[in-house]
Amino acid sequence: MPVSDDVQCRNCSAVLPEDSPDSRLCQDCGDWSVCEGCARPAEELYLAVDSSELCEDCCADYGLCDRCDRYDESTYTLDNDDVICEGCSSLYDECGNCYTLLAEGHTYCESCGHAIGSDDRIHDYFYKPAPRFHGAGPLFLGFELEIKTLPRALEECVDLALDRLRGLGYLKEDSSIGCGFELVTHPMSYAYAIDRFPWDLLPALAARGAYTDRHVGLHVHVSRAGFSSPTHAYRWLKFVYRNQGPATVLARRDPASWASFDPYARSRTARIVKGERGFGRCQAVNAEPEDTFEVRIFASSLHPQQVHAALGFVDATVAYTRTLTAADIARRRGWEWTAFTTWLRTRPAYTPLLTELEDLACAS
């Protein structure tokens, strides 16, 4: 005959004597400490990172930190296979190549062999020389191409980049890159960039161990002085934001983290073109710089056509919206992507952009 729950220990189900305590715990369980997770007695409790004491069942999915000897739901594995909690993770450096946390004293990652690379010809993040303008204005473009390298290839890639750039650009550090550099150009007209930038540098860097991944981007600056009026800048920004879908396909990158198409920033477009700031730089179009707008949506690339297309998109959209009228918008659906690509097909200068759009099946 089954034993009633009223005469069983609520923890271990042992039969209780008639004079059992109100806690409905047997003598053994009554002497145990209570788990702060499930409120049940346990013979042994384990200390969590928030200083709570948990039973074995409650911390079954936790990991034990090898540094502080406490349990945590979120743990990280170092390159030497030690496990650390989220709180202790801030005490460790990250591998610039595979993002594994490095054990104390490690100068290279045991997971991928990456060494912490540096080269004194790579300027610090805040380096900003006086701009040198190339080509005919007033619209100038400059791009920042984030490039990673294998540690053993860093010096050779720096040698090659500086040799080919010949004063057209320079190299900077950026925390998102790790081992590698950001290739930054001086301002150029679109025509000058297509004709005179050393595009063979990009595949040559790739052949020597340079590469890109989802963590690095391509940012294109366009001069504010290249717009005919604040109204022109307004039309351009509205066009870019209204065409987030095809622009994101062209960019080959999820914009959420580094280049958000933020609805609030979009709603403030009229104020932005008049100088309002404070939205942060991680927008699809960063309006914080004083002299430029920075289009941040693009993934980095060492394929010349993809970089050509990014420059072409910025230059072409500025040119397209320069003469866009209310009649174009109302009668010919001028805001729509199809109207823009139809316009592109009549302008051979933007063939690299159109070719890339066709390759990505978003040319109409």
Phi, psi and omega in degrees: 000130183298149178272134180296145177301333184292339181247019178245147172296127183290353180257311185245359179070012175295148180290133182266148175291166182300326180265040183292151181290163180297337180290348184053043174241141175289173184298319181296311182291329180295336179275351182277158175282159183260131178293133180280354177270311184248356179064026177252148177294147178217143181295327180222135178244155183238139185276126178266169184294336178271014178074005174283156179249123188238151177280173183298320180294318183291334179250024181298326181263009178271163174245148179268122180286127180285349181266309183257356177061036175236162183264144181214146176293324182253117180230160180232146178257125178284171181293346176259013177077003171294151180250135179228154180280171181297321181296320180283342184298333181292349182271000186242148175278156181255139174296128181288351183257309184246358175070012171289143176285140184265135176297156182303134178086352181279132175254359173215160184270123179291340181286320185232358179079009182289130175257153178288107186264150176206159179206127187288357174274353175268116183288160178288169187302328186270001180296129180210091181286167175298133183291145174246118186271137182233131180092183183267131179271196009274352182272119178237148177239146171221142180235154177241112184249112181276125187230132174259154175224155168293147183306317183290345183259355188301309185299316181294322179292321176296314177306311184295313183298313182293325179294317183282326183292321177047051176088354179285344180197187182207174184243140181227161172276153172208134186296336181283350187267320188079237178277116182149207183198164172257120178273117184243128180263157167285163182297137180222149167290159180301315181298318180296317181299314182295320186274329193243340177293141181283080186295336178292349177298322187295307176294331177294321176296317179299322180293340182257011175108003174281155181199170174231158175214189186291349183272353184239153186227177176236122181245132181245121175267140175233135186290133176298328181294346180280353177269143184286338182190166173302328178295321176297313178300322177298312180300319181297312179299317179299320180297314180299313182291325180289340182246041180305317184302297180294328177296322179291323176298313179299322184289337179060034184206138174292122186280356192303316188274318192250345186206065187292136169275073189289123182300325181292316177299320178299319182291342182257019185305317182298325179283326181299316183290345176265005173112000179292136180230187177104010180268355183085160185274344184276056177246160176307316173237111180278117182260012182288323181299146184288323188252354184220163160257141181246115177272115191252009193282344194275143168286149176292160181199149171250017174261115184307319183299323181291323176287320174307314184295322178296313177297318180297320179299313182294311182295316183293320180292326175295316180294318182297317183278351181300320184246013180292125184251169176299323178295320177302318183288316185283318187262330184243014176054050187298337178286341190282150181300322181298321178297321179293314182291329174296318176298319181301321186296344179263006183233095184301336181300336183258023178304319178301321178294313182297321178298316178295320178297320178294320177298328181266004178060039175225040182264013179211000000 
